[in-house]
Amino acid sequence: MALAPTVAAQTTTRRTRDEWVDRNAGRMMVLPAVVILLAFAIFPLIISVYLSLSRFALEAGGFRLKFVGFYNFRRLLFGAQQYHFLGTLKPLNWPEWIGLGAFAILMLLWLGRYVATGFTALGFIGRLISAGLATGSVTLALATLPAGAYQGTLLTTYFYVLVGVTVQFLLGLGLALLCAQPIHGRYLFRVIFFIPLIVTPVGVAYMFRMLADMQKGPFAPLSSALGFGEWSWATQAWSARLMVLIGDTWQWTPFMFIVLLAAIESQPRDQLEAARMDGASSLQTFRDITWPAIAPIAATVVLVRLIEAFKIIDIPNVLTAGGPGLATESLTLHSFIAWRTQDLGGSAAVGYLLLFVSTITCVSFFTYVVRWTRRYQ
């Protein structure tokens, strides 16, 4: 008789355990993957924080890490490495002061409009950070872009990101609109336009390095006939940056193209047919029907490309090795070169400054562009 309560208790315990396992089966299945991701992501992140605050030095039998605080960051922002990260700053002339003042007024009007329409403390702080980064970037551009100044890796990276992503989006949108038309061979063109995305960035860099050779490359006879045989694009800062930008655009335009093409072909057909029957032009159809339908997807794909563009390293590394001088060096390449020279603390500091800049830029784009386009949905 005494065994009956014991058996009942064991049965209840087993049933409770089985129910708990059923409720948490999904979490238990995901837990190993989460642990692995944390081990390979969070642990290096913590170590890199300590490295950014330390100085690495080899010594007999191993190495030594000496805590130096924010020295690596101060060196990049205000010290010996300022020319590398920010560039050589020149005094602003009166036209540049006027331009900076006009931009600052625009930022103040933007903040004032937010305060007047829908003020929240967290939103205002976020907009202050975005406005501060934008104003600082414009000031830096005005102080380094004039003749005689030197442009650091921060502005070079912004050049690749802002100009590159804009050109890639416009080209991808144009190709998508073209291939969405009922023309012969459009499926063949879709495959051809997608090919560059399959090639690795290193392969793209080596390919453009051979194509851009003005003496032995395939276009050497044409450049000689046009009088450019003695011209070397790799010895001039802006021509070298432009070549890196062309290579990056050639590779990543298909990404924009394929996503935008899918968005264009998924828009409601009845609206397009009604617009044609009403006599709307192609421009009116795109403005009033196509663009509202694809705007959220377009903003999202640009955001994804922005995040990826901040990591550009293969093409400038292989194509120009960051030269001439440091003219084509991106922040990622800057960090890599510092790591290769065993300046692990400086490399980690550059990486965290890149993390800060890219996070503020991408979060700002998401907040002010991606969320704004969702009003079309």
C-alpha positions as CSV (number, residue, x, y, z in Angstrom):
1,M,0.0,0.0,0.0
2,A,2.9,2.3,0.7
3,L,4.2,1.9,-2.9
4,A,1.2,3.5,-4.5
5,P,1.9,7.1,-3.4
6,T,5.6,6.7,-4.4
7,V,4.6,5.4,-7.9
8,A,2.1,8.3,-8.3
9,A,4.7,10.8,-7.3
10,Q,7.2,9.4,-9.8
11,T,4.6,9.4,-12.5
12,T,3.7,13.1,-11.7
13,T,7.4,14.0,-11.7
14,R,8.0,12.3,-15.0
15,R,4.9,14.0,-16.5
16,T,6.1,17.4,-15.3
17,R,9.6,16.8,-16.7
18,D,8.2,15.7,-20.1
19,E,6.0,18.7,-20.2
20,W,8.9,21.0,-19.4
21,V,11.0,19.3,-22.1
22,D,8.1,19.8,-24.6
23,R,7.8,23.5,-23.8
24,N,11.5,24.2,-24.1
25,A,12.4,21.8,-26.9
26,G,12.9,24.7,-29.3
27,R,15.3,26.5,-26.9
28,M,17.2,23.3,-26.2
29,M,17.7,22.7,-29.9
30,V,18.9,26.2,-30.5
31,L,21.1,26.4,-27.4
32,P,24.2,24.6,-28.9
33,A,24.3,27.0,-31.9
34,V,23.9,30.0,-29.6
35,V,26.7,28.8,-27.4
36,I,29.0,28.4,-30.4
37,L,28.1,31.8,-31.8
38,L,28.7,33.4,-28.4
39,A,32.1,31.7,-28.2
40,F,33.2,32.8,-31.6
41,A,31.6,36.3,-31.5
42,I,31.4,37.6,-28.0
43,F,34.7,36.3,-26.8
44,P,36.7,38.0,-29.6
45,L,34.7,41.1,-29.1
46,I,35.7,41.3,-25.4
47,I,39.3,40.5,-26.2
48,S,39.4,43.2,-28.9
49,V,38.1,45.8,-26.3
50,Y,41.1,45.0,-24.1
51,L,43.5,45.1,-27.0
52,S,42.2,48.5,-28.0
53,L,43.2,49.7,-24.6
54,S,46.6,48.0,-24.6
55,R,49.9,48.0,-26.3
56,F,51.1,44.8,-27.8
57,A,54.9,44.0,-27.7
58,L,56.8,40.9,-28.5
59,E,59.4,39.7,-26.0
60,A,61.5,36.7,-25.3
61,G,59.4,33.6,-24.9
62,G,56.1,35.3,-25.9
63,F,54.4,38.7,-25.8
64,R,53.3,41.4,-23.4
65,L,50.2,43.5,-23.2
66,K,50.5,46.8,-21.4
67,F,47.3,48.7,-20.5
68,V,47.5,52.2,-21.9
69,G,43.9,53.3,-21.6
70,F,42.6,55.4,-24.5
71,Y,46.0,56.2,-25.8
72,N,45.4,54.3,-29.1
73,F,42.2,56.3,-29.7
74,R,43.8,59.6,-28.8
75,R,46.7,58.8,-31.2
76,L,44.2,58.3,-34.0
77,L,42.0,61.4,-33.2
78,F,44.5,63.9,-31.9
79,G,48.0,62.4,-32.0
80,A,50.6,61.0,-34.3
81,Q,48.1,58.9,-36.4
82,Q,45.6,61.7,-36.9
83,Y,46.9,62.2,-40.5
84,H,46.2,58.5,-41.2
85,F,42.7,58.4,-39.8
86,L,41.3,61.9,-40.2
87,G,43.8,63.4,-42.6
88,T,45.8,66.7,-42.5
89,L,43.4,69.4,-41.5
90,K,43.7,72.8,-43.2
91,P,42.2,76.1,-41.9
92,L,38.8,76.8,-43.4
93,N,38.5,79.8,-45.8
94,W,35.4,82.0,-45.9
95,P,33.6,80.0,-48.7
96,E,34.1,76.8,-46.6
97,W,32.8,78.6,-43.5
98,I,29.7,79.7,-45.4
99,G,29.1,76.1,-46.6
100,L,29.6,74.7,-43.1
101,G,27.3,77.4,-41.6
102,A,24.6,76.6,-44.1
103,F,24.8,72.9,-43.3
104,A,24.7,73.6,-39.6
105,I,21.6,75.7,-40.1
106,L,20.0,72.8,-41.9
107,M,20.8,70.5,-39.0
108,L,19.3,73.0,-36.5
109,L,16.1,73.4,-38.6
110,W,15.8,69.6,-38.8
111,L,16.2,69.2,-35.0
112,G,13.8,72.1,-34.4
113,R,11.2,70.5,-36.7
114,Y,11.5,67.3,-34.7
115,V,11.1,69.1,-31.4
116,A,8.0,70.9,-32.8
117,T,6.3,67.8,-34.2
118,G,6.9,64.8,-32.0
119,F,9.6,65.2,-29.3
120,T,10.9,62.3,-27.3
121,A,14.0,62.4,-25.2
122,L,15.5,59.2,-26.8
123,G,14.7,60.3,-30.3
124,F,16.2,63.7,-29.8
125,I,19.4,62.2,-28.4
126,G,19.6,59.9,-31.4
127,R,19.1,62.8,-33.8
128,L,21.8,64.8,-31.9
129,I,24.2,62.0,-32.5
130,S,23.3,61.7,-36.1
131,A,23.6,65.5,-36.6
132,G,26.9,65.6,-34.8
133,L,28.4,62.9,-37.0
134,A,27.1,64.5,-40.1
135,T,28.4,67.9,-39.2
136,G,31.7,66.5,-38.1
137,S,32.1,64.6,-41.4
138,V,31.2,67.7,-43.5
139,T,33.7,69.8,-41.4
140,L,36.4,67.1,-42.0
141,A,35.7,67.1,-45.7
142,L,35.9,70.9,-46.0
143,A,39.2,70.9,-44.0
144,T,40.9,68.1,-46.0
145,L,39.5,68.1,-49.5
146,P,41.0,71.4,-50.7
147,A,44.3,71.3,-52.6
148,G,47.3,70.7,-50.5
149,A,45.4,68.8,-47.8
150,Y,45.5,65.1,-47.2
151,Q,42.4,62.9,-46.9
152,G,42.5,60.2,-44.2
153,T,41.0,56.7,-44.2
154,L,37.7,57.9,-42.7
155,L,36.7,60.1,-45.6
156,T,38.1,57.6,-48.1
157,T,35.8,55.0,-46.6
158,Y,32.8,57.4,-46.7
159,F,33.7,58.0,-50.4
160,Y,33.5,54.3,-51.1
161,V,30.3,53.9,-49.1
162,L,28.2,57.0,-50.1
163,V,29.3,57.5,-53.7
164,G,29.7,53.8,-54.4
165,V,26.3,52.7,-53.0
166,T,24.5,55.5,-54.7
167,V,26.0,54.6,-58.1
168,Q,25.3,50.9,-57.5
169,F,21.7,51.6,-56.6
170,L,21.1,53.8,-59.6
171,L,22.7,51.3,-62.0
172,G,20.9,48.4,-60.4
173,L,17.5,50.2,-60.6
174,G,18.1,51.1,-64.2
175,L,19.1,47.6,-65.2
176,A,16.1,46.2,-63.2
177,L,13.7,48.5,-65.0
178,L,15.2,47.5,-68.3
179,C,15.0,43.8,-67.7
180,A,11.5,44.0,-66.5
181,Q,10.4,45.2,-69.9
182,P,9.0,42.7,-72.5
183,I,12.2,42.7,-74.6
184,H,13.9,39.8,-76.4
185,G,16.8,38.2,-74.5
186,R,15.9,39.7,-71.1
187,Y,16.5,36.3,-69.4
188,L,19.9,36.1,-70.9
189,F,20.7,39.6,-69.7
190,R,19.6,38.7,-66.2
191,V,22.1,35.9,-66.1
192,I,24.9,38.1,-67.6
193,F,24.2,40.9,-65.2
194,F,24.3,38.5,-62.2
195,I,27.7,37.0,-63.0
196,P,29.9,39.7,-61.3
197,L,28.3,38.9,-57.9
198,I,29.6,35.3,-58.2
199,V,33.3,36.4,-58.5
200,T,35.2,36.8,-55.3
201,P,36.4,40.3,-54.4
202,V,40.0,39.2,-54.7
203,G,39.3,37.9,-58.2
204,V,37.6,41.2,-59.1
205,A,40.6,43.1,-57.9
206,Y,43.1,41.1,-59.9
207,M,40.9,41.3,-62.9
208,F,40.7,45.1,-62.8
209,R,44.4,45.3,-62.0
210,M,45.1,43.6,-65.3
211,L,42.4,45.5,-67.2
212,A,43.7,48.8,-65.9
213,D,47.3,48.2,-66.9
214,M,48.0,51.0,-69.4
215,Q,51.1,49.4,-70.7
216,K,50.4,45.6,-71.0
217,G,46.7,45.4,-70.4
218,P,44.0,44.6,-73.0
219,F,43.1,48.3,-73.3
220,A,46.8,49.4,-73.7
221,P,46.5,49.8,-77.5
222,L,43.4,51.9,-77.1
223,S,44.9,54.1,-74.4
224,S,48.0,54.6,-76.5
225,A,45.9,55.6,-79.5
226,L,44.1,58.1,-77.3
227,G,47.3,59.5,-75.9
228,F,47.0,58.0,-72.5
229,G,49.8,55.5,-72.8
230,E,52.1,57.2,-70.4
231,W,49.4,58.1,-67.9
232,S,49.4,56.0,-64.7
233,W,46.1,56.1,-62.8
234,A,47.8,54.4,-59.8
235,T,50.1,57.4,-59.1
236,Q,47.2,59.9,-58.6
237,A,44.9,59.8,-55.6
238,W,41.5,60.4,-57.1
239,S,42.1,58.3,-60.2
240,A,43.2,55.4,-57.9
241,R,40.1,55.9,-55.7
242,L,37.9,56.0,-58.8
243,M,39.4,52.7,-60.1
244,V,38.7,51.0,-56.7
245,L,35.1,52.4,-56.9
246,I,34.6,51.1,-60.4
247,G,35.7,47.6,-59.4
248,D,33.5,47.6,-56.3
249,T,30.6,49.0,-58.4
250,W,31.0,46.3,-61.0
251,Q,30.8,43.6,-58.4
252,W,27.9,44.8,-56.3
253,T,25.6,46.3,-58.8
254,P,24.1,42.9,-59.6
255,F,23.1,42.6,-55.9
256,M,21.0,45.7,-56.3
257,F,19.8,44.6,-59.7
258,I,18.5,41.2,-58.7
259,V,16.6,42.4,-55.6
260,L,15.1,45.4,-57.3
261,L,14.1,43.3,-60.3
262,A,12.2,40.9,-57.9
263,A,10.5,43.9,-56.3
264,I,9.5,45.4,-59.6
265,E,8.1,42.1,-60.9
266,S,6.1,41.6,-57.7
267,Q,4.2,44.9,-57.9
268,P,0.4,44.7,-58.6
269,R,-0.2,44.3,-62.3
270,D,-3.7,45.6,-62.2
271,Q,-2.5,49.1,-61.3
272,L,0.0,49.1,-64.1
273,E,-2.6,48.1,-66.6
274,A,-5.0,50.7,-65.3
275,A,-2.3,53.4,-65.6
276,R,-1.6,52.3,-69.2
277,M,-5.3,52.5,-70.1
278,D,-5.5,56.0,-68.6
279,G,-2.6,57.1,-70.8
280,A,0.0,57.6,-68.1
281,S,3.6,58.0,-69.3
282,S,6.4,55.7,-68.2
283,L,7.7,58.4,-65.9
284,Q,4.3,58.9,-64.3
285,T,3.8,55.2,-63.9
286,F,7.2,54.8,-62.2
287,R,6.6,57.8,-59.9
288,D,3.1,57.0,-58.8
289,I,3.0,53.2,-58.9
290,T,6.3,51.5,-59.3
291,W,8.4,53.6,-56.8
292,P,5.8,53.5,-54.0
293,A,5.6,49.7,-54.4
294,I,9.4,49.1,-54.3
295,A,10.5,51.9,-52.0
296,P,10.6,49.8,-48.8
297,I,12.5,47.1,-50.5
298,A,14.8,49.6,-52.2
299,A,15.6,51.2,-48.8
300,T,16.3,47.9,-47.2
301,V,18.6,46.7,-49.9
302,V,20.5,50.0,-49.7
303,L,20.8,49.5,-45.9
304,V,22.2,46.0,-46.4
305,R,24.7,47.3,-49.0
306,L,25.7,50.2,-46.7
307,I,26.6,47.7,-44.0
308,E,28.7,45.6,-46.4
309,A,30.4,48.6,-48.1
310,F,32.0,49.7,-44.8
311,K,34.0,46.4,-44.9
312,I,35.6,47.0,-48.3
313,I,39.2,45.7,-48.1
314,D,40.0,43.2,-50.9
315,I,39.8,45.5,-53.9
316,P,41.9,48.4,-52.5
317,N,44.4,46.0,-51.0
318,V,45.0,44.0,-54.2
319,L,44.4,46.8,-56.7
320,T,46.5,49.6,-55.1
321,A,47.8,48.2,-51.8
322,G,46.2,51.3,-50.3
323,G,48.3,53.7,-52.4
324,P,49.4,56.0,-53.7
325,G,50.6,56.6,-50.2
326,L,47.4,56.0,-48.2
327,A,45.0,57.5,-50.7
328,T,42.9,54.4,-51.3
329,E,43.1,52.9,-47.9
330,S,39.8,52.1,-46.3
331,L,39.2,51.8,-42.5
332,T,39.1,48.0,-42.8
333,L,42.4,48.0,-44.7
334,H,43.8,50.5,-42.2
335,S,43.0,48.1,-39.4
336,F,44.4,45.1,-41.3
337,I,47.7,46.9,-42.0
338,A,48.0,47.9,-38.4
339,W,47.4,44.3,-37.4
340,R,49.9,43.0,-39.9
341,T,52.6,45.3,-38.5
342,Q,51.8,43.9,-35.0
343,D,50.1,47.1,-33.8
344,L,47.2,45.1,-32.4
345,G,46.1,47.8,-30.1
346,G,45.9,50.4,-32.9
347,S,44.2,47.8,-35.2
348,A,41.5,47.2,-32.6
349,A,41.1,50.9,-32.0
350,V,40.5,51.5,-35.7
351,G,38.1,48.7,-35.7
352,Y,36.0,50.2,-32.9
353,L,36.0,53.6,-34.5
354,L,34.8,51.9,-37.7
355,L,32.1,50.2,-35.6
356,F,31.0,53.5,-34.2
357,V,30.9,55.3,-37.5
358,S,29.2,52.5,-39.4
359,T,26.6,51.9,-36.6
360,I,25.6,55.5,-36.4
361,T,25.4,55.8,-40.2
362,C,23.4,52.6,-40.7
363,V,21.1,53.2,-37.8
364,S,20.5,56.8,-39.0
365,F,19.7,55.5,-42.5
366,F,17.3,52.9,-41.1
367,T,15.5,55.4,-38.8
368,Y,15.2,58.3,-41.3
369,V,14.9,56.4,-44.6
370,V,13.9,52.8,-44.2
371,R,11.1,53.5,-41.6
372,W,10.0,56.5,-43.7
373,T,9.5,54.4,-46.8
374,R,7.3,52.0,-45.0
375,R,4.5,54.5,-45.1
376,Y,3.9,53.2,-48.6
377,Q,3.0,49.8,-47.3
